[in-house]
């Protein structure tokens, strides 16, 4: 997976989290925000060690 694809994936998870929050799906939005945060930390730590 390229850096661009990872950035798109993280952005989509964030947008889905926002849309879920607006529509009242708080569990979905929480899961999406948490997944985006964890995935971002994994990507950033991988970039630092490479």
N, CA, C and O atoms as a MOPAC input file, in Angstrom:
PM7 MOZYME 1SCF
protein

 N      0.84800 1    -1.16900 1     0.00000 1
 C      0.00000 1     0.00000 1     0.00000 1
 C      0.89400 1     1.23300 1     0.00000 1
 O      1.79400 1     1.35100 1     0.83200 1
 N      0.65100 1     2.13900 1    -0.92000 1
 C      1.46300 1     3.34800 1    -1.01600 1
 C      1.04200 1     4.36500 1     0.04000 1
 O     -0.00500 1     4.22500 1     0.67300 1
 N      1.86600 1     5.37900 1     0.21800 1
 C      1.55200 1     6.43000 1     1.18200 1
 C      0.25500 1     7.14100 1     0.81400 1
 O     -0.54200 1     7.47800 1     1.69000 1
 N      0.04600 1     7.36800 1    -0.46900 1
 C     -1.16800 1     8.04600 1    -0.91400 1
 C     -2.41500 1     7.23000 1    -0.57600 1
 O     -3.42300 1     7.78300 1    -0.13700 1
 N     -2.34200 1     5.91800 1    -0.78200 1
 C     -3.48300 1     5.05300 1    -0.47000 1
 C     -3.74600 1     5.02300 1     1.03500 1
 O     -4.90200 1     5.00400 1     1.45800 1
 N     -2.70000 1     5.01900 1     1.83500 1
 C     -2.87500 1     5.05400 1     3.29300 1
 C     -3.52800 1     6.35400 1     3.72400 1
 O     -4.41900 1     6.35200 1     4.57300 1
 N     -3.08600 1     7.47300 1     3.14100 1
 C     -3.67400 1     8.76500 1     3.48200 1
 C     -5.14900 1     8.81900 1     3.10300 1
 O     -5.96300 1     9.36200 1     3.84900 1
 N     -5.49200 1     8.26100 1     1.95700 1
 C     -6.90000 1     8.22700 1     1.53800 1
 C     -7.70900 1     7.36500 1     2.49700 1
 O     -8.81700 1     7.74300 1     2.87900 1
 N     -7.17600 1     6.21800 1     2.89100 1
 C     -7.87500 1     5.32700 1     3.81200 1
 C     -8.12500 1     6.00800 1     5.15800 1
 O     -9.22600 1     5.92300 1     5.70200 1
 N     -7.12300 1     6.67000 1     5.68600 1
 C     -7.26800 1     7.37000 1     6.97000 1
 C     -8.28100 1     8.50600 1     6.83500 1
 O     -9.10800 1     8.70800 1     7.72400 1
 N     -8.22000 1     9.24200 1     5.73500 1
 C     -9.18200 1    10.32200 1     5.50700 1
 C    -10.60000 1     9.80700 1     5.39600 1
 O    -11.52200 1    10.41900 1     5.93600 1
 N    -10.79700 1     8.68600 1     4.70100 1
 C    -12.13100 1     8.11000 1     4.57600 1
 C    -12.66000 1     7.63200 1     5.92400 1
 O    -13.84000 1     7.81100 1     6.22600 1
 N    -11.79600 1     7.02500 1     6.73500 1
 C    -12.23500 1     6.59900 1     8.06700 1
 C    -12.65600 1     7.80200 1     8.90400 1
 O    -13.64200 1     7.73700 1     9.63900 1
 N    -11.91700 1     8.88800 1     8.79500 1
 C    -12.24500 1    10.10100 1     9.53700 1
 C    -13.57400 1    10.68400 1     9.07200 1
 O    -14.39500 1    11.08900 1     9.89500 1
 N    -13.79400 1    10.73100 1     7.75300 1
 C    -15.04100 1    11.27100 1     7.20800 1
 C    -16.22900 1    10.39800 1     7.60400 1
 O    -17.28800 1    10.91500 1     7.96200 1
 N    -16.06000 1     9.08000 1     7.54200 1
 C    -17.13400 1     8.17700 1     7.97000 1
 C    -17.42900 1     8.37600 1     9.45800 1
 O    -18.58700 1     8.31800 1     9.87200 1
 N    -16.40700 1     8.60500 1    10.24900 1
 C    -16.61100 1     8.88500 1    11.67300 1
 C    -17.40600 1    10.15300 1    11.89000 1
 O    -18.29500 1    10.18600 1    12.74100 1
 N    -17.10400 1    11.19800 1    11.13700 1
 C    -17.85200 1    12.45000 1    11.26000 1
 C    -19.30300 1    12.25700 1    10.83000 1
 O    -20.22000 1    12.71200 1    11.51300 1
 N    -19.51500 1    11.58000 1     9.69500 1
 C    -20.88200 1    11.34200 1     9.22600 1
 C    -21.66100 1    10.46400 1    10.20700 1
 O    -22.85200 1    10.68700 1    10.42600 1
 N    -21.00800 1     9.48700 1    10.78500 1
 C    -21.65700 1     8.65600 1    11.79100 1
 C    -22.03300 1     9.44900 1    13.02800 1
 O    -23.09200 1     9.22300 1    13.61300 1
 N    -21.17900 1    10.37200 1    13.42800 1
 C    -21.47000 1    11.21000 1    14.58800 1
 C    -22.65900 1    12.12000 1    14.30800 1
 O    -23.53500 1    12.28400 1    15.15700 1
 N    -22.68800 1    12.71000 1    13.12000 1
 C    -23.78700 1    13.60800 1    12.75800 1
 C    -25.11500 1    12.85600 1    12.70600 1
 O    -26.14500 1    13.38100 1    13.13000 1
 N    -25.09400 1    11.63600 1    12.19000 1
 C    -26.33600 1    10.88300 1    12.05200 1
 C    -26.75800 1    10.18300 1    13.34600 1
 O    -27.82200 1     9.56600 1    13.38300 1
 N    -25.96300 1    10.26400 1    14.39000 1
 C    -26.33600 1     9.67800 1    15.66500 1
 C    -25.78700 1     8.28400 1    15.89200 1
 O    -26.10800 1     7.65500 1    16.90000 1
 N    -24.97900 1     7.79400 1    14.99100 1
 C    -24.36900 1     6.47100 1    15.14700 1
 C    -23.06900 1     6.62100 1    15.93400 1
 O    -21.97500 1     6.58600 1    15.37000 1
 N    -23.21000 1     6.78600 1    17.23600 1
 C    -22.05400 1     7.11600 1    18.05700 1
 C    -21.07200 1     5.94900 1    18.18400 1
 O    -19.86700 1     6.16900 1    18.30900 1
 N    -21.56600 1     4.73200 1    18.15400 1
 C    -20.67000 1     3.57600 1    18.23700 1
 C    -19.82200 1     3.47800 1    16.97400 1
 O    -18.61700 1     3.23300 1    17.04000 1
 N    -20.46500 1     3.67200 1    15.81900 1
 C    -19.73600 1     3.63000 1    14.54400 1
 C    -18.70100 1     4.74000 1    14.48600 1
 O    -17.56100 1     4.51000 1    14.08200 1
 N    -19.09000 1     5.93600 1    14.88500 1
 C    -18.15000 1     7.05600 1    14.81200 1
 C    -16.98100 1     6.84800 1    15.77100 1
 O    -15.84500 1     7.18000 1    15.43300 1
 N    -17.23800 1     6.30900 1    16.94800 1
 C    -16.16100 1     6.04500 1    17.90100 1
 C    -15.18700 1     5.01400 1    17.34600 1
 O    -13.97200 1     5.17300 1    17.46000 1
 N    -15.72000 1     3.96900 1    16.75200 1
 C    -14.86300 1     2.92500 1    16.17300 1
 C    -14.03100 1     3.49100 1    15.02100 1
 O    -12.84400 1     3.18800 1    14.90800 1
 N    -14.64800 1     4.31300 1    14.16300 1
 C    -13.92200 1     4.88600 1    13.02700 1
 C    -12.82200 1     5.83500 1    13.49000 1
 O    -11.70800 1     5.79400 1    12.96700 1
 N    -13.12800 1     6.69700 1    14.47400 1
 C    -12.10700 1     7.61300 1    14.98900 1
 C    -10.96300 1     6.83800 1    15.63800 1
 O     -9.79600 1     7.17600 1    15.43800 1
 N    -11.28500 1     5.81100 1    16.40800 1
 C    -10.24700 1     5.01600 1    17.06800 1
 C     -9.39100 1     4.27600 1    16.04500 1
 O     -8.16900 1     4.22300 1    16.17800 1
 N    -10.03100 1     3.70300 1    15.02500 1
 C     -9.28800 1     2.99200 1    13.99200 1
 C     -8.37500 1     3.94300 1    13.23000 1
 O     -7.22600 1     3.60700 1    12.94500 1
 N     -8.87800 1     5.12200 1    12.90100 1
 C     -8.05400 1     6.10400 1    12.19700 1
 C     -6.86200 1     6.52600 1    13.05700 1
 O     -5.75100 1     6.67100 1    12.54600 1
 N     -7.08600 1     6.72300 1    14.35000 1
 C     -6.00100 1     7.13500 1    15.23600 1
 C     -4.93500 1     6.04700 1    15.35900 1
 O     -3.74000 1     6.33300 1    15.29200 1
 N     -5.36800 1     4.81200 1    15.53700 1
 C     -4.41500 1     3.70800 1    15.66500 1
 C     -3.64500 1     3.51200 1    14.36100 1
 O     -2.42600 1     3.33900 1    14.37000 1
 N     -4.36300 1     3.53900 1    13.24700 1
 C     -3.72200 1     3.34200 1    11.95200 1
 C     -2.72800 1     4.45900 1    11.66000 1
 O     -1.65300 1     4.20700 1    11.11600 1
 N     -3.08300 1     5.69800 1    12.02000 1
 C     -2.16700 1     6.82500 1    11.82600 1
 C     -0.91200 1     6.64400 1    12.66400 1
 O      0.19000 1     6.89900 1    12.18000 1
 N     -1.05600 1     6.20900 1    13.91100 1
 C      0.11700 1     5.98900 1    14.76700 1
 C      1.00200 1     4.87600 1    14.23100 1
 O      2.22700 1     4.96600 1    14.30600 1
 N      0.39400 1     3.83200 1    13.69500 1
 C      1.18200 1     2.74200 1    13.11700 1
 C      1.96400 1     3.24500 1    11.91000 1
 O      3.15100 1     2.95100 1    11.77300 1
 N      1.30400 1     4.00300 1    11.03500 1
 C      1.96200 1     4.52300 1     9.83500 1
 C      3.08300 1     5.48200 1    10.20500 1
 O      4.17400 1     5.41000 1     9.64000 1
 N      2.81900 1     6.38500 1    11.15400 1
 C      3.85200 1     7.35300 1    11.53400 1
 C      5.04200 1     6.68000 1    12.19500 1
 O      6.18500 1     7.05500 1    11.93400 1
 N      4.79400 1     5.68700 1    13.05200 1
 C      5.92500 1     5.00600 1    13.68000 1
 C      6.72100 1     4.20200 1    12.66200 1
 O      7.93800 1     4.07300 1    12.78800 1
 N      6.04900 1     3.66700 1    11.66600 1
 C      6.74700 1     2.92400 1    10.60100 1
 C      7.62200 1     3.89400 1     9.79600 1
 O      8.75100 1     3.55900 1     9.44000 1
 N      7.10000 1     5.09900 1     9.50700 1
 C      7.86500 1     6.08700 1     8.74500 1
 C      9.09500 1     6.55200 1     9.51300 1
 O     10.14600 1     6.79000 1     8.91600 1
 N      8.97100 1     6.68300 1    10.83800 1
 C     10.09000 1     7.14400 1    11.65400 1
 C     11.20400 1     6.09400 1    11.71400 1
 O     12.38300 1     6.44400 1    11.76500 1
 N     10.83700 1     4.82600 1    11.70900 1
 C     11.84000 1     3.75700 1    11.82600 1
 C     12.40600 1     3.32500 1    10.49100 1
 O     13.32600 1     2.50900 1    10.44500 1
 N     11.87200 1     3.85800 1     9.40200 1
 C     12.37800 1     3.47000 1     8.07000 1
 C     13.48600 1     4.38400 1     7.62300 1
 O     14.02900 1     4.20900 1     6.53300 1

